[in-house]
Amino acid sequence: MDDYIHICKCRYTQGNRPICGIYSLINGCETYKNKNFKCGKKSNRNIKDVVNDLWKHAINGNFNSLIGEFFSSEDLKKFINSEKTQSILKLESLSAEALTITDFKNILHDSIKNIENGYFFIVPIYSTPDSKKLKKNEVANNMHWICLYKKKNKFYIKNSANYKPIKRALKYSGVICKFRWAMTLNKLEILLATINEELAESDKFFNMRGYVKGNKNIKQFGILTTRISEILKANEESAKKSFAKSRFNPILVTVR
């Protein structure tokens, strides 16, 4: 089996919005909804409407999310399996069952079972730039979620953002190639192990107030107007999200 993870350029992108978890779900589901997958031309509704419905649910539901992001695998799994998410997906003739997994390596290398027939992974990527090189108002600690799926015995990534977070995460974990960047299954496994080993013993956090103040584009998202105002008025401590108590395991999603 090919150990190299290929890049799928045909995917929905999140722009500057902090909803990669939602887009990793949409990208994975749409891959299996239509075999002739072409972005933007196969949804019963405008994909922006679907995303906005899911986004509102992420903010208003009990998922520990301030502006649509997810800070643990369990929160994202809970969101996917919630009745409201399922009802939104049902409008697209979809249903998806999410399960967090700890035996990622064995499942990845098992080419016999039906991994490519209606299954995909949502994988956490922890991209932490060197704190000494941070720009003003840039947030040091950040989680990113990507969609990983298998087709014709090859693995592919659908990434709703650009690829800088993945490259930074690989470099941070010490598994990036010296001369050329390439994602492999082995590197991804090392990356996930690094995430949990470090965060299990750290008190790192994500300062949502700093993120909102430093994001010039966030005011454009009408859906967030009230929440942004609340975050900016909150004190710094109450707008922090801790990574320390979270386990970041891949999520196996079954599409029906």
N, C-alpha and C positions, 0 to 999 in steps of 0.2 A: 504493500500500500504506500502511496505517495505521502511522505512525511511533511512535505511543504504545504503551507496553507495559502491558497490562492485568494486574490482580491477580486470581489465582484463589484464592478463599477455601476451596475444597474441596481440602485437602491434609493429609498427615500432619504432625504437629508433633513436635519433638524435646524439648520441655519445656526443662529446664535442662541437659540432657546435651550434651556437646561432640562431637556426631556429625552435624553438618549435612551433611558429605560423603556419609555413608551415606543420610541422608534425602533428599538431592537425587537420589540414584540411585533410591531406592524410589519417590519421587513421580513421577519421569519414567517409570519402567517401568510403574507401575500406570496411568498415563494412557493408555498404548497397549494395555495388557492387556485392558481393558474399555472399550468406547465409552461405556457408561452408567456412568461412573465416579462412585461414591459412597463417600466415605471410610468405611472400617471394615466394609464389607458385601460385599467381593468377593474376599477372599483365601482360598486353600485352608487356610492356617494362620493363627493369630492373628498380626497384623503385628508384634507385640512379639517373638514368637519368631523371626521372620525377621530383625528388626533386631538382636536379641541374638546370633544366630549370626554375622551380619556384623560386629558389634561385637567379638566375641571374636577373630574372624579378623584384624581390623584391628590389634588389640593384639598378638597373638601372631605375626603374619606379619612379613615383612621390608619394612615400608612406612614406616619412620622415624616411627612413631606411638607416642606414649606412653600416651594414654588414649582413642584412637579418632579423634583429629583427623588432618588431613592438612595438611602445610606446603608442598606444591608440587603443581602439576598432574600432574607425572610420577608422583609417589607415588600419587595418587588414581587415575590411569589404570592403573597397575600393579595396584592393588588390584581394580579393576573387572574387568580382564582375567584375573585369577588363576584358577587351576583351582578353588580352594575357593569363591570368590565365585560362579563359574558354576554349581557344583554346588548351592549354596544357592538361587540363582535358578531353577534347573531344577525344584526342588520346587514352584515357583510357575508352572511351565510358561513360563519366561522364559529368554532369553539376551540378553546385552547386550555389544556390542563398543565399546570406548572408544578415541578417537583425539584427541590434543591438536592444536589447530589454530592457525595464525598468521594465516590470511586470514579472520578472523572477520567483518570488515565486508562483504566480498564475499559470503560465505555467507549472512549475515543478510539482505542486500538481494536475494538471488536467490530470487524467488518462483516460478520455473518448476520447479526441481528438487523432489524429493520430501522437502522438509524436514519437512512436517507428517505424513508417513505413516511413523511408526515412528522418528522422529529427535527428539532433544532435546539441549539444551546444559546442561552444568554450568558455571556461571560463577563465578569468584572475585571476592569483594568484600572490599576491604581497608578496614576501619572503624577509624580511629585518632582517638579523641577528643583534644581539646586537653589536653596534659599538665598545664597549670595548673589544669584543672578536674577532674582525676581525684580520685575519692574514695579513702579509705584502702583499701589492698589491691587496688584496681582495676588491671587490666593494660592498659597503653597500646596495645600492638600486637596486632591480632587479625585473623584471616582468617575469612571466612564464605563458604559455597558455596550458591548458589541454582540452582533448576531453571528453565530458560527453554525454552518450546516454542511451536510455531505451530499454530494451528487456524483454519480458514476465513479465511486470509489475515491473521490477527491474531496478535500475539505476547502470551504470557502468562507471568507469573512465578508459580512455586509456591515459597514461602519457608517453610521448616520452623520458623523462629524468628519473632519479631516484626519489624517493619519499621524499627526504630531503627538497626540496623547499615547498612542500605542508605541511609537518610537521612544518617547520619553520613559514610558513604563519599562520597556525592555532595557534601556540604558540604565535606569535606576536599579533594576534587578541584576545587572551585571551579565546579561545574556545577549547583548547586541553584538553583531559581527563587527569586526574592526574595519573592514573595507566596504561592505555592502549590507544594507538592511534586508533581512528576510525572516519572515515568521514561520516557524515550524511547530509541530505538535510538542516537541521536547521543550522548546523555549516557552511555550504557553504554559506547560505544566510547571516549569521552574518559576515563572512569573507568578502563578497563583500561589505556589508554596511560599514565595517571598512575601506576598501581600499578607497572608495570615500569620506568618512567623513574626513579622515586625509589628503589626497592629495588635496582636495579642498581648504584647508587652509595652505598648505605648499609650500615651494620653493625647494623641493627635486629634485635631478637630478641624472642622470646616467652618469658617466664620462667614455665615450667610450675610450678615450686615456689610462686611467688607466686600463681599462678592457683588451685592446689589449696588453699592455705592460706586464700585469700579467698573460696572458694566454699562456702557453708553447705550447699548441697544435694548436693554431690558424694559425701558419705559415705553417702548413701541408695542409691547404685548398688553393689549387692553384687558385680557383675561386676568392679569396679575396686578392691576392698579391698586386694589384694596390691600392685597397681601404685601406688596412692596412698601406701601405706606406704613403698615404695621411693623414690618421688619426694621425700617429706618427709624421708627420711633422707639423700638425696643433697645434695651441696653445690650452691650456687646456679649455678655455672658449668656443671656437668654436666646441670642441668635446664633449660638454655636451648636454644631452637630458633632457628636463624638463618633469616631471610627473605632475606638478602642474595644468596645463591647460587641462589635459586629463580626460575624464570620462571613467571609466573602467566598461562597461556593458557587460554582456554575449552576444554572437553572436549566433543567431539561424540560422542554415544552413539547407536548403532543398536540398536534393539530388534527381536528376532525372536520 
